[in-house]
Amino acid sequence: MTRTIACVPIFLLGLFFLGCAGGTSSIKTDSVVGTITDVNGSPLAGASVNFSPVTQSVGNPAYAITDQNGKYQLQTLLGKPDAGTTPGEYIVTISKSEMIPTGQKEKNSDGKMVDVLVPKSLIPDAYSSAEKSPFKVTVVSGKNQFNFQLKADGT
């Protein structure tokens, strides 16, 4: 929990420097949309979808959160909201988790005792790992649509 809290200021500082550099819409992006369905074929709402370039110099990392219908619309840190990403080959990771209590307590910053929570994945672990994800796509100039059906065995 302490590690997560420590990473937040570093992430925010990075966003601050991107903003100061004028980088909030400095790249041309192409539309990337799609739908994620769970192992039962139902829309997967509230999942994180991440596109990571296979080759770091070709493409820009992009992310989205699925809506209640399992639909997502990608954006990059440097592009306009919901504008997609740049052409290139990407590994796609998908994750969804909930926080569950461990049965332990700790003091929070106000000195109150609170439950210690840990994340529990709600989908097969293979989908959240760039090394294990079965999903690889190529984004091209123009409009792109990639739908993903999760399977219980993570393939």
C-alpha positions as CSV (number, residue, x, y, z in Angstrom):
1,M,0.0,0.0,0.0
2,T,2.9,2.4,0.8
3,R,4.5,1.6,-2.5
4,T,1.3,2.6,-4.4
5,I,1.0,5.9,-2.4
6,A,4.7,6.7,-3.1
7,C,4.2,6.2,-6.9
8,V,1.3,8.6,-7.1
9,P,3.4,11.8,-6.6
10,I,6.0,10.6,-9.1
11,F,3.2,9.9,-11.7
12,L,1.6,13.3,-11.1
13,L,5.0,15.0,-11.4
14,G,5.5,13.4,-14.7
15,L,2.1,14.6,-15.9
16,F,3.0,18.1,-14.7
17,F,6.2,18.1,-16.8
18,L,4.4,16.9,-19.9
19,G,1.9,19.7,-19.5
20,C,4.7,22.3,-19.0
21,A,6.4,21.0,-22.2
22,G,3.2,21.7,-24.1
23,G,2.7,18.0,-24.8
24,T,-1.0,17.5,-24.3
25,S,-1.9,17.3,-28.0
26,S,1.3,17.3,-29.9
27,I,0.9,14.0,-31.8
28,K,-1.5,12.9,-34.5
29,T,-3.5,9.9,-33.4
30,D,-5.8,7.5,-35.1
31,S,-9.1,6.2,-33.7
32,V,-9.0,2.9,-31.8
33,V,-12.3,1.6,-30.4
34,G,-13.6,-1.8,-29.5
35,T,-15.5,-4.0,-27.0
36,I,-14.2,-6.4,-24.3
37,T,-16.4,-9.4,-23.3
38,D,-15.7,-11.6,-20.3
39,V,-15.3,-15.4,-20.3
40,N,-19.1,-15.8,-20.4
41,G,-19.5,-13.5,-23.4
42,S,-21.0,-10.6,-21.4
43,P,-19.7,-7.0,-21.7
44,L,-16.8,-6.4,-19.3
45,A,-17.5,-3.0,-17.6
46,G,-14.8,-1.1,-15.7
47,A,-11.8,-2.9,-17.1
48,S,-8.5,-1.2,-17.9
49,V,-7.3,-1.6,-21.4
50,N,-3.7,-0.8,-22.3
51,F,-1.9,-0.8,-25.6
52,S,1.9,-1.1,-25.3
53,P,4.1,-0.7,-28.3
54,V,6.0,-3.9,-29.3
55,T,8.9,-1.7,-30.4
56,Q,9.3,1.4,-28.1
57,S,10.2,3.8,-31.0
58,V,7.1,2.7,-33.0
59,G,3.8,3.8,-31.4
60,N,2.7,5.4,-28.2
61,P,1.3,3.7,-25.1
62,A,-2.5,4.2,-24.9
63,Y,-5.2,3.3,-22.4
64,A,-8.9,3.3,-21.8
65,I,-11.5,2.1,-19.3
66,T,-14.5,0.1,-20.6
67,D,-18.0,1.5,-20.1
68,Q,-21.0,-0.5,-18.9
69,N,-21.3,-2.1,-22.4
70,G,-17.7,-3.2,-22.4
71,K,-16.8,-0.5,-25.0
72,Y,-13.5,1.4,-24.9
73,Q,-12.0,4.3,-26.8
74,L,-8.2,4.6,-26.5
75,Q,-6.2,7.7,-25.8
76,T,-2.5,8.5,-25.1
77,L,-1.0,10.8,-22.6
78,L,0.1,13.1,-25.4
79,G,-3.0,13.0,-27.6
80,K,-6.4,14.4,-27.3
81,P,-9.0,12.6,-25.1
82,D,-10.5,9.5,-26.8
83,A,-8.5,10.2,-30.0
84,G,-6.7,6.8,-30.2
85,T,-3.0,6.3,-30.6
86,T,-0.4,6.3,-33.4
87,P,0.1,3.5,-35.9
88,G,2.2,0.5,-34.9
89,E,2.2,-2.9,-33.4
90,Y,0.9,-3.2,-29.9
91,I,0.5,-5.8,-27.1
92,V,-2.9,-5.4,-25.4
93,T,-3.4,-6.0,-21.7
94,I,-6.7,-6.0,-19.9
95,S,-7.2,-6.0,-16.2
96,K,-10.0,-5.7,-13.7
97,S,-9.7,-6.1,-10.0
98,E,-11.5,-5.4,-6.7
99,M,-10.0,-4.7,-3.3
100,I,-10.6,-7.4,-0.7
101,P,-9.8,-7.3,3.1
102,T,-6.9,-9.4,4.4
103,G,-8.3,-9.6,7.9
104,Q,-5.4,-7.3,9.1
105,K,-5.6,-3.7,10.4
106,E,-3.2,-0.8,10.2
107,K,-3.2,2.8,11.2
108,N,-4.0,5.3,8.4
109,S,-2.6,8.8,8.2
110,D,-5.2,10.0,10.7
111,G,-4.2,7.4,13.2
112,K,-7.4,5.4,12.7
113,M,-7.3,1.6,12.4
114,V,-8.5,0.5,9.0
115,D,-8.7,-2.8,7.1
116,V,-5.7,-3.7,5.0
117,L,-6.9,-4.4,1.5
118,V,-5.2,-6.2,-1.4
119,P,-6.3,-6.3,-5.1
120,K,-7.9,-9.5,-6.4
121,S,-8.1,-10.0,-10.2
122,L,-11.5,-10.6,-11.6
123,I,-10.3,-12.0,-14.9
124,P,-7.6,-14.6,-15.8
125,D,-4.2,-13.3,-14.9
126,A,-2.7,-13.9,-18.3
127,Y,-4.6,-10.9,-19.7
128,S,-2.9,-8.4,-17.4
129,S,0.6,-9.5,-18.3
130,A,2.4,-8.1,-21.4
131,E,4.5,-11.3,-21.4
132,K,1.5,-13.6,-21.3
133,S,-1.3,-11.7,-23.1
134,P,-2.5,-13.5,-26.2
135,F,-3.6,-10.1,-27.8
136,K,-1.4,-8.4,-30.3
137,V,-2.8,-5.9,-32.8
138,T,-1.5,-3.5,-35.5
139,V,-3.0,0.0,-35.5
140,V,-3.1,1.6,-38.9
141,S,-3.8,5.2,-40.1
142,G,-7.6,5.9,-40.0
143,K,-10.2,4.1,-37.9
144,N,-9.4,0.9,-36.0
145,Q,-11.7,-1.5,-34.2
146,F,-10.4,-4.3,-32.0
147,N,-12.8,-6.5,-30.0
148,F,-11.5,-9.0,-27.4
149,Q,-13.2,-12.1,-26.0
150,L,-11.6,-13.3,-22.8
151,K,-11.4,-17.1,-22.2
152,A,-11.2,-18.9,-18.9
153,D,-7.8,-20.4,-19.8
154,G,-6.3,-17.0,-20.7
155,T,-5.6,-17.8,-24.4
